[in-house]
Amino acid sequence: MCLAVLVSTLAASAPARAAAGATADDEISAEQLLVLREAFALVSVAGTQVWQGWASIPLTVLLVDDDLEFLVNAPPSWRPSGEFSETDQSFLGRPIYRRARTLPPALRASFPIEGVPAAITGAWRPAEESPNEWALTLVHEWFHVLQMNRDEATKVRGLSLGRAAYPSLQLDYPFAYGDKDIGHAIHLLGQALYDFWTRSRTLPRAVQRTFLAETSWAALQNFKTIVTLKYGEESYSYFRYQTWKEGVARYSQVRVSLLAADMENRGQFRPVPGFGTLQGNMSYPRVWEEVMRTHFWMIRSSTSMGAGDPTSFYGIGHGLAELLDAIHPTWKDTYFEPGVWLDDLIEEVMDPEAAEER
C-alpha cells in the first residue's frame, strides 16, 4: 500500500496486535531487525540488478509499532528534532531514533520524515504475513524512496497538475475512475499488455511479437484519446504520473522477487543468518509462485469493465514496464529524467518519427 491509499488507512488506525516490533524495553526486537536486514539484502543483491545505484541511496524506514515509531538508517548528516530521541540501538552502524506513534501501524507508504525521504511501514506481524512478504513490501516502498532521491518532485511539477499539489496529488486529483468509457479503455489496455507478456516470449517469429507490441501501443493510444477528449490533457498527465510512480514500483518489487527466487535456486542468494528461523519463513521460489506471480494477473484485471479505482494504474504501469523491458532494453537510462514518461519511452520504439518531433 502506498500514498494513493493513505487516506483510508489513516482514517482507521489499526488495533493493537502481536508484533515482532518493540520489546518490553521499547526497542526494536531482534526478529524485526532480522527482517529489516533481509530487506536490505534484497535491494543490495537483487535490487541493484533491476536499478543501478539503488542501494547507494539512504534506505531510510520509519517503522510504526503500536506505541512508538522508529526511524532506521537515517542519513549520517540528519539530526533529530524535538520529536525524535536517540535510542541505545543501532542498525548498520547508524543510530536508531524513536518518537511516540503518530501514524497507524497498518500504514504502507513513502514520504519525507523531517525532510528525509523514507519508507513508512507497520512492524512485521507474523500472524498476518511471512517475513519474506514484509521485506518485499518494504522493497516496493524503498523504490519510492529512490524516486524521491532522483528528484521526483521536479519531474512531477513539469506535468502542471494544477488542481492537486505534489505529493498529495495521488489522493487529491479527481480522476474519473467511475466513468465506464475509462473503465473499458483501462480493461482493453490491461488485456493487451497481459497478452504481450504471456505470449510474446513463446512466439517463433519477430513479426508476431511486433504485432502484440503494436496492439498494446494501439490500446494505449485509445486510452489516451478517450481520456483527453472527455477530460483533457491534464487527466492524461495524471495517468502518466501514476503509471510512472506506482506501476514501476510494483514492477520493481516483482522483479526483485523473481531475481531472488532465481538466484536462490542457483545458490547465488541466501537469506541473512537467522532469517530462516523466523515464523512463516518461505523460500523465495515459493514466494514467487504463491504470492508475487499474481501481480502479472493484475495487469489483465487492473479494472472491471465498469469502472476503475486509484490502484488500476498500478497493474497498467507494471505492464508498460514489462513491455519496455522487451522492446526498449535501455529505457531505464532516462526513466528519471524530467519530461520523460512511460508512454514517451514506448513511443520512441513504436513511433520514432513522432517521438523525434516531440
C-alpha positions, 0 to 999 in steps of 0.5 A: 500500500502506498500514498494513493491509499493513505487516506483510508488507512489513516482514517482507521488506525489499526488495533493493537496486535502481536508484533515482532516490533518493540520489546518490553524495553521499547526497542526494536526486537531482534526478529524485526531487525532480522527482517529489516536486514533481509530487506536490505539484502534484497535491494543490495543483491537483487535490487541493484540488478533491476536499478543501478545505484539503488542501494547507494541511496539512504534506505531510510524506514520509519517503522510504526509499532503500536506505541512508538515509531522508529526511524532506521538508517537515517542519513549520517548528516540528519539530526533529530528534532524535538520529536525524535530521541536517540535510542541505545540501538543501532542498525548498520552502524547508524543510530536508531531514533524513536518518537511516540506513534503518530501514524497507524501501524497498518500504514504502507507508504513513502514520504519525507520524515523531517525532510528525509525521504523514507519508507513508512511501514507497520512492524512485521506481524507474523500472524498476518504475513511471512517475513519474506512478504514484509521485506518485499513490501518494504522493497516496493516502498524503498523504490519510492524512496529512490524516486524521491532521491532522483528528484521526483518532485521536479519531474512531477511539477513539469506535468502542471497538475494544477488542481492537486499539489505534489505529493498529495496529488495521488489522493487529491486529483479527481480522476474519473475512475467511475466513468465506464468509457475509462473503465473499458479503455483501462480493461482493453489496455490491461488485456493487451499488455497481459497478452504481450507478456504471456505470449510474446516470449513463446512466439517463433517469429519477430513479426508476431511479437511486433504485432502484440507490441503494436496492439498494446501501443494501439490500446494505449493510444485509445486510452489516451484519446478517450481520456483527453477528449472527455477530460483533457490533457491534464487527466492524461498527465495524471495517468502518466504520473501514476503509471510512472510512480506506482506501476514501476514500483510494483514492477520493481518489487516483482522483479526483485522477487523473481531475481531472488527466487532465481538466484536462490535456486542457483545458490547465488542468494541466501537469506541473512543468518537467522532469517530462516528461523523466523515464523512463516519463513518461505523460500523465495521460489515459493514466494514467487509462485504463491504470492508475487506471480499474481501481480502479472494477473493484475495487469489483465484485471487492473479494472472491471469493465465498469469502472476503475479505482486509484490502484488500476494504474498500478497493474497498467504501469507494471505492464508498460514496464514489462513491455519496455523491458522487451522492446526498449532494453535501455529505457531505464537510462532516462526513466528519471529524467524530467519530461520523460514518461512511460508512454514517451519511452514506448513511443520512441520504439513504436513511433520514432518519427513522432517521438523525434518531433516531440 
